């Protein structure tokens, strides 16, 4: 799980030249959150993913679309 999060962070830095605004969960060994402002990446182990059930939470939220220029 940690290796996956590290690789995601590395590739985003290489491809998009940005670093996360904030990072959480590295010490727990169960989940990592990488906050890039407009995008938050969650990497969970299976037990934590079932517990937090973010898919259900996000599916219930209304969609908002914004224009993003880079």
C-alpha positions as CSV (number, residue, x, y, z in Angstrom):
1,X,0.0,0.0,0.0
2,X,2.8,2.4,0.9
3,X,4.7,1.6,-2.3
4,X,1.6,2.3,-4.4
5,X,1.1,5.7,-2.7
6,X,4.8,6.5,-3.2
7,X,4.6,5.6,-6.9
8,X,1.5,7.7,-7.4
9,X,3.2,10.7,-5.8
10,X,6.4,10.2,-7.8
11,X,4.5,9.9,-11.1
12,X,2.4,13.0,-10.5
13,X,5.5,15.0,-9.6
14,X,7.2,13.8,-12.8
15,X,4.3,14.2,-15.2
16,X,2.5,17.2,-13.7
17,X,5.3,18.8,-11.7
18,X,3.2,19.2,-8.6
19,X,3.5,18.0,-5.1
20,X,0.7,17.3,-2.6
21,X,-0.5,20.2,-0.5
22,X,-1.0,17.8,2.4
23,X,-0.3,14.1,3.1
24,X,-1.8,12.0,5.8
25,X,-1.7,8.4,7.0
26,X,1.9,7.3,6.1
27,X,2.5,6.1,9.7
28,X,-0.6,4.0,10.0
29,X,0.3,1.4,7.3
30,X,-3.5,1.1,6.5
31,X,-4.2,4.2,4.3
32,X,-2.6,7.3,2.8
33,X,-4.3,10.4,1.6
34,X,-2.6,12.7,-0.9
35,X,-4.2,16.1,-1.2
36,X,-3.6,18.0,-4.5
37,X,-6.2,20.7,-3.9
38,X,-8.7,19.8,-6.6
39,X,-8.0,16.1,-6.3
40,X,-7.5,13.9,-3.3
41,X,-6.1,10.5,-3.7
42,X,-6.9,7.8,-1.1
43,X,-4.9,4.6,-1.0
44,X,-6.4,2.0,1.5
45,X,-5.8,-1.5,2.5
46,X,-8.8,-3.7,2.0
47,X,-10.1,-3.5,5.6
48,X,-9.8,0.3,5.8
49,X,-11.5,0.7,2.4
50,X,-14.5,-1.4,3.5
51,X,-14.6,0.6,6.8
52,X,-14.5,4.1,5.3
53,X,-16.6,3.2,2.2
54,X,-15.7,6.4,0.4
55,X,-17.3,5.2,-2.9
56,X,-20.7,5.3,-1.1
57,X,-20.0,8.7,0.3
58,X,-18.9,10.3,-3.0
59,X,-21.7,8.6,-5.0
60,X,-24.2,10.3,-2.7
61,X,-22.7,13.8,-3.2
62,X,-23.9,16.1,-6.0
63,X,-21.5,16.6,-8.8
64,X,-19.9,20.0,-9.3
65,X,-18.1,20.9,-12.5
66,X,-15.5,23.7,-12.6
67,X,-13.3,24.9,-15.4
68,X,-9.7,24.3,-14.7
69,X,-6.9,25.9,-16.6
70,X,-3.2,25.0,-16.2
